Amino acid sequence: MASNPPSEILAKAEDADMLARMGYAQELKRNFSKFEVLGIAFAIMGLLPSIASTLAFSIPAGPVGMVWGWFIASGCIFVVGLAMADLGSAMPTAGGLYWWTHHFSAPRYRNPLSFLVGYSNTLGLVGGLCSIDYGFALMLISVVVLATDGAFVPTNGIIYCVFLGCVFSHVIVVMLASKVNIMGKLQTVFTIANLVLIAATFIVLPVGRRGERNSASYVFTESANLTGWPQGWAFFLAWLSPIWTIGGFDSCVHISEEAKNATLAVPWGILGSIGLCWSLGFLCCIVIASCMSTDLESLLTTPFGQPMAQIYYDAVGKNGAIIMMTFLFLTQWLMGISILIAASRQAWAFSRDGALPFSGFFSKISKRFGHTPLRCVWGCAVSACVLGLLCLIASAAASALFSLCVAGNNLAWFTPIFARIVWGREKFVPGPFYTGRFSIPIAIAACVFLVFSTLLAMMPVGGPHVTPETMNYTIVVNCAVWGGALAYYFIDARKWFTGPKVTIDAAELTEEQERKMVEDRLVDAKRDSISSGKKEGVDMSRGQETGDV
C-alpha cells in the first residue's frame, strides 16, 4: 500500500502539525499565500458581474433598495464572516463546515448533522458553479443580442450549450494551472481583473451619462416597489443581491489545506473578501443608481435580457455596451474557475471521510497535476452539467440554481455556528484570530441573520400571488436536497458513517503530537483508535493512497 506523500514536501511543519492534530495527513500542496486565499474568495464573488446578474432583485425596490440594501445586508454578512473566521482560525481544514459540526454537536446529533451539512455544502457549491456559469451564458448571449440589434433570439437549448462550454473550459484551465502550480497566482490575476473592471465602470458610466446623471437625493432617498409585496418587504428582497454576491467566503475554508499559515490566512481571507465587497459594492451601487434610467420597469424588461446591458447601452451606446459587457462576462468566466476549485476541495474532503458515493475513487490525489483532487474537479463539473439541465425547462427552474447555492450554503454555515453556541462552548479552543468575549454574541447574531436570509431566498420575488412560471422553487429544491441527505443517512449511511476519519498514519505521530491532539480536543473521540494504532503499528490512513490521474 502506498503511503501518504511526505508532509515535509507539501507543507511547513507547523501547518502539517495543525492538520495532524485534526487527524488528517497532509496530502495537498500548500502553495496559497494569505493574499491568494483572499483572492480566491474575492474572485468567486466577482463583484461587478454578480451585481449585474442580480440587479433584478434590487431594481424593483428602487435606488434605496439597491444602495442601502447592499450596505445593510453586507454588514450582516460581515458578522457571519466574523463567526466563521473564529472557527476557521481554530480548525482550518478543507471540510471545515461539516467537520466543525461534528466536533461541536452533541453525540446524539453529530453524525446526521455532519452528514447533512456536508451534502448541503457540496451541492450548494456545485449549485454556485451552475449559477455563475449560467449567468455567464446569459451575459455572453446578451452581447450577441446587442450586436444584432435584437434580431438574435436565443433558445434555452442555445443557453445550455454555452453553459456546457463554459463549465468544461473551466476544467481545462484548472487542470493546466494545477499541473504547473500557478493556481494560487491566478487568484491574484483574477482579483486584479475584477478591480480593473470596477474602475472602468466608475469612469465609463459617469462620463457617458454626464448631464443626465441622477441627483444625490434620488440615489439615496428614492424608493420604489415594482413587486406585489408591501414596500418594506420589497426592500428586504433587494438584500438578495449582496446575499448572492458575497457568498463565496467559505472558499477560504475549503482551500485551507493548501494555504500557508492557514490559521491566519483563512480568517484574513474571509474578512478581507467580505470587507472589500462591502465597501466596493456600496460604491458600485451608488454609481449604477446615479447613471441608470429612472424608468425602472424598462430596465427590468430590456430586450437585451440584462439590466446592466441596458445601463451600459444608455451610457455609451451600442459599441461601448458590447465592449463593457464583454469584459463583464469574461470576468464572470473567471469566477467559475475559482468556485470549481472550492467545490472540488469540499467534495474531496467529504470523499476522504467516506461520505460521498464512489468515495474510494474521488478521494485520490493526482501527483501529476500538482497534488490536487483532479477527479473531484471532473466530478463537480459533470454534476454541474446535470444540474444545469434545469435551464432547459423554464426560467423559474433555472432560478433554482441560484436558490440551491444560497439556501444550501446558508444551512452549511448556520449549523456549525449554532452547534458551537448550543453544545460546544467548552470544546472551542481559539486560534490566533479570535473575537474574544464578543465571539458568542457575534455567533448568535450570525445565526439569526442566516435564518432570515434563508427565508428571504425562499420568497417569490414578484409577490404573493404566484403562477408556475413565477413560483420560487427554493423550498422545493433545497428540501429535496436536505430531505434526501437525511433519508440517505437514516436508511443506509448511519450503518457506516461515523463522521470525520483519522487518515494520518499513527506510526508517524510523535508522543507530543498525540498529546497535543487530545489536549486541543480536536479528535477527542478518536484517541483510543490513534493509541491502538500506534501500539499495533497499523496504518491509520484507511488506504487513502495517492493516485495519479
Secondary structure, 3 states (H helix, E strand, C coil): CCCCCCHHHHCCHHHHHHHHCCCCCCCCCCCECHHHHHHHHHHHHCHHHHHHHCHHHHHHHHHHHHHHHHHHHHHHHHHHHHHHHHHHHHCCCCCHHHHHHHHHCCCCCHHHHHHHHHHHHHHHHHHHHHHHHHHHHHHHHHHHHHHCCCCCCCCHHHHHHHHHHHHHHHHHHHHHHHHCCCHHHHHHHHHHHHHHHHHHHHHHHHHHCCCCCCCHHHHHHCCCCCCCCCHHHHHHHCCHHHHHHCCCCCHHHHCHHHECCHHHHHHHHHHHHHHHHHHHHHHHHHHHHHHCCCCHHHHHCCCCCCHHHHHHHHHHHHHHHHHHHHHHHHHHHHHHHHHHHHHHHHHHHHHHCCCCCCHHHHCCCECCCCCECHHHHHHHHHHHHHHHHHHHCCHHHHHHHHHHHHHHHHHHHHHHHHHHHHCCCCCCCCCCCCCHHHHHHHHHHHHHHHHHHHHHHCCCCCCCCCCCCCCCCHHHHHHHHHHHHHHHHHHCHHHCCCCCCCCCCHHHCCHHHHHHHHHCCCCHHHHHHHHHHHHHCCCCCCCCCCCCC
